[in-house]
C-alpha cells in the first residue's frame, strides 16, 4: 500500500450524484426522477463522515450517458466510478479504467419492476464477461437472496471479480439461515466475490436498523477481507432519508475490533478500487 493510501481515512464505496440538471440532464424513459444531489453535497457528506475517498455508481436514470460521472472523476482523482452499460464492445470500455472507472453494474432482482429501466441485466453480464475482463473492470451486481441460489454457480465461473451490493438484499424476517443468505456467505468465503456492507435498505420494514446486525456479523465471521462499506447516499426513494452518520456509527458499533474497521473502511477498498 502506498503512502497516499496509508494516509487516507477511509472509503464510502457506494453513492450516486445527480445534476445539476441544466448541465447533466437525465435520460428519457427512465424509471425515476430524483432530486438533484450534486458533487458538492456529496463531498460535504464525506467530510462530515470523516472519510476522504468514495465510489460513485452511475445511476440507471442517466442511461449510458457517462458525462456526469467522467466529469466528476476527472475533477476529483480521489473518487472512483462504476458504470451501467449493455455495450459488450471493448471499444466502448476502452480507457475507462484510466479515467477512474473500476466496474460495471448489473441488476438481477426478484419481482416485477424491481430492475429499473436503463439497468443492465444478468444476461448482459454473461454476454460481457470477457469484455469486462479485457478492460480490467469488475462486475457489480444488485441482486437479492431470493435469486442468488439460481445464479451462484455462474457467478463463481465469471472471469472477473464480483461485487454484490446492498449486502445481497437479505430478508431480516427470513433470518441468517435462509438459503439465499447462506448462498451469499458461501460466495463470500473465497477471494472472487466481495460484498458491500450497506444495510439500511434491507431493514426498512423491520423495527430498526439493528435487525441487520446478525447478517453483518455473519459476513464478518466468514470473510472480513472481502467486505467494504457504503453509505448509498443520497438514499433514493427512501423517506424519511437515513442520516449517513447513523449508518456509519452502526457499522462501527457492530464491528468493535478497530483492526477490522480499518480493514473494511480502508485496506479492502484500496485493493478493490486501486
C-alpha positions in Angstrom: 0.0 0.0 0.0 1.3 3.4 -1.0 2.0 6.3 1.4 -1.0 8.1 0.0 -3.3 5.1 0.7 -2.0 4.8 4.2 -2.8 8.4 4.9 -6.5 8.4 3.8 -9.2 8.0 6.5 -11.5 5.6 4.7 -13.8 5.0 1.7 -17.5 5.3 1.1 -17.9 2.6 -1.6 -21.5 3.2 -2.8 -23.0 6.6 -3.6 -24.6 8.4 -6.5 -24.6 12.0 -7.7 -27.3 13.8 -9.8 -27.1 17.0 -11.6 -27.1 19.9 -11.8 -29.7 19.0 -14.4 -29.1 22.1 -16.6 -25.6 20.6 -17.3 -26.3 16.9 -16.9 -29.9 16.1 -17.8 -31.4 12.7 -17.1 -32.3 10.2 -19.8 -35.7 10.0 -21.3 -37.7 6.8 -20.4 -36.1 6.5 -17.0 -37.8 4.7 -14.1 -37.5 7.6 -11.6 -36.6 11.3 -11.4 -34.6 12.0 -8.3 -33.9 15.4 -6.8 -30.6 16.9 -7.6 -27.7 15.6 -5.5 -24.6 17.4 -6.8 -21.0 16.6 -6.2 -20.5 19.4 -3.7 -23.2 17.9 -1.4 -21.6 14.5 -1.6 -18.1 15.8 -0.8 -19.6 17.7 2.2 -21.2 14.5 3.3 -17.9 12.6 3.1 -16.2 15.3 5.1 -18.9 15.0 7.8 -18.3 11.3 8.0 -14.5 11.8 8.3 -13.9 9.8 5.0 -11.8 11.0 2.2 -12.4 8.7 -0.8 -15.6 7.5 -2.5 -17.0 5.3 -5.2 -19.8 6.7 -7.4 -22.2 4.3 -9.0 -23.6 5.6 -12.3 -27.4 5.7 -11.9 -29.6 4.0 -14.5 -31.6 7.2 -14.7 -28.7 8.6 -16.9 -28.9 5.7 -19.3 -25.5 5.2 -20.9 -24.5 8.9 -20.8 -21.5 9.0 -18.5 -20.8 12.7 -18.9 -21.5 13.5 -15.3 -19.6 10.6 -13.8 -16.5 11.1 -16.0 -16.5 14.9 -15.4 -16.5 14.2 -11.6 -13.8 11.6 -11.8 -11.6 14.0 -13.8 -12.0 16.7 -11.3 -11.8 14.5 -8.2 -9.0 11.9 -8.5 -9.7 10.6 -5.0 -13.0 9.1 -6.4 -13.7 6.0 -8.4 -16.6 5.1 -10.6 -18.9 2.2 -11.6 -20.8 2.4 -14.9 -24.0 0.8 -16.2 -23.7 -0.5 -19.7 -25.1 -3.1 -22.1 -22.4 -2.5 -24.7 -20.2 -5.5 -25.0 -17.6 -4.0 -27.3 -14.1 -3.4 -26.0 -14.1 -0.1 -27.8 -16.9 1.2 -25.6 -15.0 0.3 -22.5 -11.5 1.3 -23.7 -9.7 3.7 -21.5 -12.4 3.8 -18.8 -10.1 2.3 -16.2 -7.5 5.0 -16.9 -10.3 7.6 -16.2 -11.2 6.2 -12.8 -13.8 3.6 -13.6 -13.4 0.2 -11.9 -16.5 -1.7 -12.6 -19.9 -2.2 -14.4 -23.1 -2.7 -12.6 -25.8 -5.2 -13.4 -29.2 -5.8 -11.9 -30.9 -9.2 -11.2 -33.6 -8.8 -8.6 -36.8 -10.7 -7.8 -40.2 -9.2 -8.5 -41.9 -7.3 -11.3 -40.4 -3.8 -11.7 -37.5 -4.5 -9.4 -35.0 -3.9 -12.1 -35.1 -0.3 -13.2 -35.4 0.9 -16.8 -32.0 1.5 -18.2 -30.3 -1.1 -16.0 -28.1 -3.8 -17.4 -29.3 -7.4 -16.8 -27.6 -10.6 -15.6 -27.8 -11.8 -19.2 -25.9 -8.7 -20.2 -23.2 -9.6 -17.7 -22.8 -13.1 -19.0 -22.5 -11.7 -22.5 -20.0 -9.1 -21.5 -17.8 -11.1 -19.1 -14.9 -11.4 -21.4 -15.0 -7.8 -22.4 -15.0 -6.7 -18.8 -12.0 -8.9 -18.1 -10.1 -7.4 -21.1 -11.0 -3.9 -19.9 -9.8 -4.6 -16.3 -13.3 -4.0 -14.8 -15.1 -6.0 -12.2 -18.8 -6.8 -12.2 -21.1 -5.2 -9.6 -24.4 -6.9 -9.0 -27.5 -5.5 -7.5 -29.4 -8.7 -6.5 -31.2 -10.3 -3.6 -31.1 -13.5 -1.7 -34.3 -14.8 -3.4 -32.5 -15.2 -6.8 -28.9 -15.8 -5.7 -29.0 -19.6 -5.4 -30.0 -20.0 -9.0 -27.1 -17.9 -10.3 -24.3 -18.8 -7.8 -22.6 -21.3 -10.0 -22.4 -18.9 -12.9 -21.0 -16.2 -10.6 -18.2 -18.5 -9.5 -17.3 -19.1 -13.1 -17.0 -15.5 -14.1 -13.5 -14.3 -15.2 -13.8 -11.1 -13.2 -14.4 -10.3 -9.5 -18.0 -9.8 -8.5 -19.1 -7.1 -6.0 -22.5 -7.7 -4.5 -24.1 -4.5 -3.3 -26.6 -3.8 -0.6 -25.5 -6.9 1.3 -27.2 -9.2 -1.2 -30.7 -7.9 -0.4 -31.2 -10.2 2.6 -34.6 -10.5 4.3 -34.4 -9.9 8.0 -37.6 -11.9 8.5 -36.1 -14.9 6.8 -33.1 -15.0 9.2 -29.5 -15.8 8.7 -30.2 -19.5 8.0 -32.2 -18.6 4.9 -31.0 -20.5 1.8 -30.3 -17.3 -0.2 -28.3 -15.7 2.6 -26.3 -18.9 3.1 -25.6 -18.9 -0.6 -24.2 -15.4 -0.3 -22.0 -16.4 2.6 -20.6 -19.4 0.6 -19.8 -17.0 -2.3 -18.1 -14.6 0.2 -15.8 -17.4 1.5 -13.4 -17.1 -1.4 -11.5 -14.2 -2.9 -13.7 -13.9 -6.0 -16.8 -12.2 -4.5 -17.0 -9.0 -2.5 -20.0 -7.6 -0.5 -20.8 -4.0 0.2 -22.0 -3.6 3.8 -24.9 -1.3 3.1 -27.6 -2.5 5.4 -30.4 0.0 5.8 -32.5 -0.8 2.6 -32.9 -4.3 3.8 -34.3 -3.2 7.2 -36.8 -0.6 6.1 -39.7 -2.9 7.1 -38.0 -4.0 10.3 -38.5 -2.3 13.7 -35.0 -0.8 13.4 -31.7 -1.0 11.6 -30.5 -3.3 14.3 -32.3 -6.1 12.5 -29.3 -6.2 10.2 -26.7 -6.8 12.8 -26.8 -10.6 12.8 -26.3 -10.6 9.0 -23.4 -8.1 9.3 -21.8 -10.3 12.0 -22.1 -13.5 9.9 -20.4 -11.8 7.0 -17.5 -10.6 9.2 -17.2 -14.0 10.7 -17.0 -15.6 7.2 -14.5 -13.3 5.4 -13.8 -9.7 6.5 -11.1 -9.3 3.8 -13.8 -9.2 1.1 -16.1 -6.6 2.7 -16.3 -2.8 2.0 -18.8 -0.2 3.4 -21.1 2.1 1.5 -23.5 4.9 2.5 -25.8 4.6 -0.5 -26.1 8.4 -0.4 -28.4 10.2 -1.4 -30.8 7.3 -0.4 -33.0 7.3 -3.4 -36.8 6.6 -2.9 -36.4 6.3 0.8 -38.5 8.5 3.2 -37.5 9.6 5.7 -33.9 9.5 4.5 -31.4 8.0 6.9 -28.6 10.0 8.4 -25.3 8.7 6.9 -23.6 9.4 10.3 -26.0 7.0 11.9 -25.3 4.4 9.3 -21.5 4.7 9.7 -21.9 4.6 13.5 -23.9 1.4 13.3 -21.2 -0.2 11.2 -18.6 0.8 13.8 -20.7 -0.3 16.7 -21.2 -3.7 15.0 -17.5 -4.0 14.2 -15.9 -3.4 17.6 -12.4 -4.6 16.5 -10.6 -1.5 15.2 -8.4 -3.7 13.1 -11.4 -4.9 11.2 -12.9 -1.4 11.0 -9.6 -0.2 9.3 -9.6 -3.3 7.0 -13.1 -2.7 5.8 -13.0 1.1 5.6 -9.5 1.5 4.2 -7.5 -1.5 3.3 -10.1 -3.6 1.4 -11.4 -0.8 -0.8 -7.8 0.3 -1.5 -7.3 -3.2 -3.0 -10.6 -3.3 -4.9 -10.6 0.2 -6.3 -6.8 0.8 -6.7 
